[in-house]
Amino acid sequence: MSQRMNRSDEYWNNLETIVTSKVHSACKRGTGSQASLIAYLRNLEEMARAECDRRQTIQIIASARSVLGDRKRIGPDDGPFAHTSGL
């Protein structure tokens, strides 16, 4: 059974900044270091879809994966913010 954490808006704001920074750095370095970052972002997106009420946070994570070339669909097709998966 999964528990929903009550993370603060500040947590999600900070996470958005961290994701943006990590992806920006990975793009500068090239494709060699991106596999682990993509896996990290997939996990973050799953967590955000389950716990976060902020559409913007999920969009930032999904877009970050897309920038890195990841096209895997995350989350249920009928869940919250399902239209953002697989961008």
N, C-alpha and C positions, 0 to 999 in steps of 0.2 A: 504494500500500500504506500502511496506517495503522500508525503506531507507537504502542504503549502506553507512556505516560509513567509513571514511578514517582513520583507525587506523594504527599507525606506526609499523614498524618491531619490535621496542623495546617493544611495547605493547604485540605483539604476543610472543616474546621471554620470556617476564616476565610471561605471562599466562602459557606457557609451564612449567616453573619452579614451578609456584604456583600449577598447576594441579598435577605434579609429587609429590610435597611435601604433598599435601592434601591426595592423594591416599596412599602414604607411611605411613602417620600417621593413616589413617583409617584401613589399614591392620594390624597395630600393635595393635589397639584398639579392633578389632573384628567386627563382623557383625552388632552389635546394632546400630551403627551410620552411616551406609552406605546408607540407603534409601534416606536421604536428599542429600548426596553427589552425588549419582547416578542421582537424579533429576537435580541438579546443573550442572553436566557434560552433561546431555542431552541438557539442554538449551545452554550451551557453545558450544556444537558441532553444534547445529542448527545455532547459530550466526556465528561460524567460517565457516561453509559451505556457508553461505550467503555473508560473508564479507572478508574472508581471502584467499589470493592467495597462501598460504604456505601449501603444502601437509603435511609436517611434523607436523604442529600444529594440523591438523585434525586427523592424525594418533595417535598422543600422547593422545588426548582426547578420541578417540574411543578405544584405547588400555587400557586406564585407566578404562573406563566403563567395558571393558571385564574382567580385573583383579578383579573388584568388583563383577563379576557375571552377569552383565547386558547384555542381548542379544537382546534388542529391536533395531529394524532398525531405523535409523535416516536419514532423508533427502530423496529426490526423488531417485528412482532407476536409473534415467538417468541424474542426476545432476552432478556437479563437484565433483570429488573424490567419486563417488557413490560406487566404489569397496571397499572402506574402511568401509562402514556402516555395522553394525551387526557383527563385528569381535568378 
